[in-house]
Amino acid sequence: MRKARIKRKVRFCLILKWIGTAVIVLLLTLILFLGIIRAITWFANHIRTENGIDEGVYVTLGGQDQYLLIRGENINNPVIIWLHGGPSSPDSFVNYTFEKYLIDEYTIINWDQRGCGRTYFQNIEKDPGNETASFEQAQSDLNELVNYACDRFHTEKVIIIGHSYGTMLGSQYALAHPDKTAAYIGVGQIVTMESDIYSYEDALKIAKENGDDTSAMEMAYQTFAENNTLINMINLRSQVSKYHVAEKEANTIWLGIASPYMGIDDLRWFLKQAGDFQDYIQLNQHLFDYIMTADVRDYGLEYQIPVGFISGSDDWTTPVKFSEDYCDAISAPDKQFHCIDGCGHSPQYDAPEEFCNILKNMLDTYLE
């Protein structure tokens, strides 16, 4: 009996050893695989031209060291400042996906805005609660960034391109600083969060036509209508989104994993976003409170520079109707609106080459 127990114990230990060895082998294989993938994307995207730039750098803006990823094959090309969405959703490390179609003609500055991404961790001891992260401060930071870009690259003006929340930041800046802005482009242009009601009404109509139970959706809408907080908006969107699925939708998580530009602080911020959502919101409460009540039309409707808009036809986060109506409402020396079929809220990832062809043609017209 004792020998049998010893044999079972030895057998159990061997099984644990085999399992442990298998896990280690799998982890090492995964690390090796990801290393190879990242190496391939690095060689495919790294800029080697004599007058090019492929640089991650911290620049002091508004008293904080803020992260920039600057890329381009010729630093004498026109400068684009790309404004990410969210707010607080930095995208510097995934933008290589579409920038590869732009870097031959433009120098692109990707910016982790105050209060998020690498910039947040760089300043965590100075401002751990993100007390200084506000829309007004972001405008000031952006102005300093534009000044930095103009000085460094010896240009009088830059091109401002905003995505989602970045269109709020970009449109107000372009209206206020036509002397420093060559053109403004809004990608998935936000107008007002009232567009979520429009999106809800469309989804409700589809659900009822399908004969689906709409009680949860209608309850989420009622809660949002009574108290239009971010949490209530997210809950409403979770009910609505199943009826608004984009035909083309890039896997941005994979784009990040495969990115040669993704660092440990990018991963740390992603994990913060994926963690306790309430804690994440509180980190940028000032910004989230702002977007829930702001209306871009209140900034003014008279642009003194060329303006363009690019939307995905299946974008119900910032519905095409609202973006198109805003384009119709503004005045500008030149303005264009383009819609990419099948794309959702991020056409720059969903159809990167088509997106960049439209953008290049638009800017060629504006800058000639």
C-alpha positions, 0 to 999 in steps of 0.5 A, spaced: 500 500 500 505 504 501 509 503 495 502 504 491 502 511 494 509 513 493 508 511 485 502 515 485 506 521 488 511 520 483 507 519 477 503 526 480 510 529 480 512 527 473 505 530 471 506 536 474 513 537 471 511 535 464 505 540 465 510 546 467 515 544 462 509 545 457 507 551 459 514 554 459 515 552 452 509 555 450 510 561 453 517 561 450 514 560 443 509 565 444 515 570 446 519 568 440 513 568 435 511 575 438 518 577 437 519 575 430 512 579 428 515 585 431 521 584 428 518 584 421 513 590 422 519 594 424 523 592 418 517 594 414 516 600 417 522 603 420 524 609 416 532 609 413 532 615 409 538 620 409 533 626 411 528 622 415 526 621 422 523 616 426 523 618 433 520 617 440 521 623 444 519 627 450 517 635 449 515 639 455 508 642 454 505 646 459 510 644 464 509 636 463 514 632 459 509 629 453 511 624 449 511 624 441 512 619 436 515 623 430 515 619 423 517 621 416 522 620 410 523 627 409 523 632 415 522 638 409 515 635 408 509 639 410 508 637 418 501 633 420 499 633 428 495 627 429 490 628 435 488 622 438 481 620 440 478 618 447 479 622 450 485 619 453 486 613 448 493 614 445 494 611 438 501 613 437 504 605 437 498 603 432 498 609 427 504 605 423 498 602 420 496 607 416 502 612 416 506 608 411 502 611 406 503 618 408 510 618 410 513 619 403 510 626 403 509 628 410 512 628 417 507 626 422 507 628 429 503 623 434 502 625 441 500 622 447 496 628 450 496 630 457 493 625 462 494 618 458 499 613 455 506 615 456 505 622 458 501 620 464 506 615 466 512 620 465 508 625 470 505 620 475 509 623 480 507 630 479 500 629 477 497 622 479 490 624 479 490 628 472 488 634 476 491 638 470 488 634 464 482 639 462 480 641 455 482 648 456 489 645 458 489 641 452 488 647 447 494 650 451 498 644 450 497 643 443 499 651 441 505 649 445 506 643 440 505 647 434 510 652 436 515 646 437 513 643 430 514 650 427 520 651 430 523 644 429 521 643 422 522 650 420 515 651 417 510 657 419 504 652 419 502 645 420 496 641 418 491 639 424 488 632 423 483 629 429 480 623 430 474 622 434 475 626 441 481 629 437 476 633 432 473 637 438 480 639 440 482 640 433 476 644 430 477 649 436 484 650 435 483 651 427 478 656 428 482 660 433 489 659 430 488 660 422 495 663 422 498 657 424 494 652 421 495 650 414 488 645 414 484 642 418 481 634 417 476 631 422 476 623 422 469 621 425 468 628 426 464 629 433 459 634 433 455 633 439 453 627 444 446 628 442 448 624 436 447 617 441 440 619 441 439 618 433 444 612 433 439 609 439 433 611 435 436 607 428 438 601 432 431 601 436 427 601 429 432 595 426 430 591 433 423 592 432 423 590 425 427 584 427 422 582 432 427 583 438 426 584 445 427 592 446 426 592 453 433 593 455 435 598 450 429 602 452 431 602 459 438 604 457 436 610 453 431 612 459 437 612 464 441 616 459 436 621 458 435 622 465 442 623 467 447 623 461 453 621 464 459 617 460 457 610 464 450 611 462 452 613 455 457 607 454 451 602 457 446 605 452 452 604 446 453 597 448 445 595 447 445 599 440 452 597 437 449 590 436 445 593 430 450 597 428 456 592 426 461 595 421 463 591 414 470 592 415 473 592 422 480 592 424 483 588 429 487 594 433 489 589 439 493 585 434 495 591 431 498 594 437 501 587 439 505 587 433 507 594 433 514 595 433 513 602 437 509 599 443 512 600 449 511 598 456 508 604 458 503 603 452 501 596 455 500 599 462 495 604 459 492 599 455 491 595 462 489 601 466 483 602 460 481 594 461 481 594 468 476 598 473 472 602 468 470 607 474 477 608 476 479 609 469 474 615 468 476 618 474 483 619 472 480 624 466 474 626 469 474 633 467 475 631 460 469 626 460 465 631 463 467 636 458 465 632 452 458 630 455 456 637 454 460 640 449 457 642 442 462 643 436 458 648 433 458 653 439 466 654 437 464 657 431 462 656 424 467 660 420 473 657 418 479 661 415 483 655 412 481 649 408 477 644 412 475 636 410 472 630 413 473 623 412 468 618 415 466 611 415 459 609 412 458 604 418 460 609 423 455 610 429 459 612 434 459 619 431 454 618 426 455 620 418 449 624 418 451 629 424 458 630 421 456 631 414 451 636 417 456 640 420 460 640 414 454 643 410 453 648 416 461 651 416 464 656 411 471 655 409 475 657 403 475 650 401 471 644 404 470 637 402 466 631 405 468 623 404 465 617 406 469 610 406 464 605 404 464 599 410 468 602 415 466 604 422 469 609 427 476 608 425 477 608 417 484 609 418 485 602 421 479 599 417 481 601 410 488 605 411 490 605 404 483 608 401 483 613 407 490 615 406 489 616 398 483 620 400 487 624 405 493 625 400 488 628 394 484 632 399 491 635 402 494 636 395 488 640 393 488 644 399 496 646 399 497 647 392 
